[in-house]
Amino acid sequence: MTVIFDMDGVIVDSAACHYQTWCALLSKRGIDYSYEDFKHNFGRRTDMQVRRILGDIPDKEVAAISEEKNILFREFAASKVRALPGVADLITSIKKNGGKVGIGSSRPWRP
């Protein structure tokens, strides 16, 4: 058996941390980011969100802002985001019974 989990909302509830990150990132650029705007964009890749929020900007700028957002998110998430109740036990049980576990996510790969 192989089980593939999504990260955000299944393994962890990181929505509040993502919202906090976007607010901090965009406020530095003079942009107020509402929770409604966030809900509309949540779940999309960071580069896609940057383009939806900031419009038609050069690819290099999209990449730089995306990387800044990802770094800031990791800083915020390190002390705030934890596995949802029961997830760690479920993953352990799957593996103990010979199953394999994978994660599907739009997050960039970080070895």
N, C-alpha and C positions, 0 to 999 in steps of 0.2 A: 504494500500500500504506500502511496505517495500522497502527501497532503501539501498543497501550496496555500499559504496564508497571505492576505494583504497585510501590510504593516499598519497603516493609519486607520484606526477605528475597529480593527480586529485584534491585533496583538497589543497595540497601545492606543490610548486616546490622546493624541497629540494636537488636536484641533486648536485648543486654547493657546498652546505654545506657538503654533504656526501663525495664528492671528497676532499674537504679541510681537512676533518677529517681523511680520509684514508692516505692522503699525510703526515700529521703531525704524525700519528701513525707509519707509515712505515719508515719515515725518521729517527725516533729514533732508528730503527733497521738497518739503512744503506741501505734501499731499496728505489730506485726511482720508483715512481708509475705514469705511464703515463695516460693521459686522455683516450687513447684507451684501456688500461688495465681496467680502471674504467668502461667504457661503456660496456665492455665485461662481467663484474661481477655485474653491478648494477641490483638491483631487487632480488638478491639472499639473503638468510638469512646470517647474519653476520658470523656465524660459518662456513658456507659453503664457504664464500669468504676467510676467514682466511686460510682454508685448501687449496683452489685453489692457493692462493698467497704464502703461507709459506710451503706448502707440507705436508708430513706425520709427524705431530708433536703430542705429547701426548694430549689426550682429556682435561686434566687439563689445559694445556697451551692454547689450543684453547679457552676454557671457559674464562680464565683470559684475553686473548687478546680481545676476543669479548666483555667482560664487559668493558674493558678499552676503546674500540672503542665507545661503546654505551654511556658511561659517557662523553667522549670527544665530541661526536656528540650533546648531549643535551646541553652542554656548548656553543658550536658554534651556535646551532640552536636557542637558547633562544632569541637572539637579532637579528637574521637574517631571520628566516623562518616565513612567514605569509601566510594566506589563499589566494588562487588565486582569482582574481576578480570575483565577483558574487557567489562564493561558499557559503559564509555565508548566503546571501539572499535566495539562493536556499534551503539550509537546513532548514532555518527558515520557508519558505513557505511550504515545505513538512510537517514539524511538525505541523504548524498552521492548515493545512488541514487534520489532523488526521493520517498522515503517520508516520512511524517509520524509523529511520536512524541508520545505523550501519557502522562500519569501518572494512574493511578487510585489513590486513597488515602482512607482515612477521616480523615486529618489535616485540621485546619481550614485553609482557604485563607489564605495570607499573601502579598499582592502584593509 
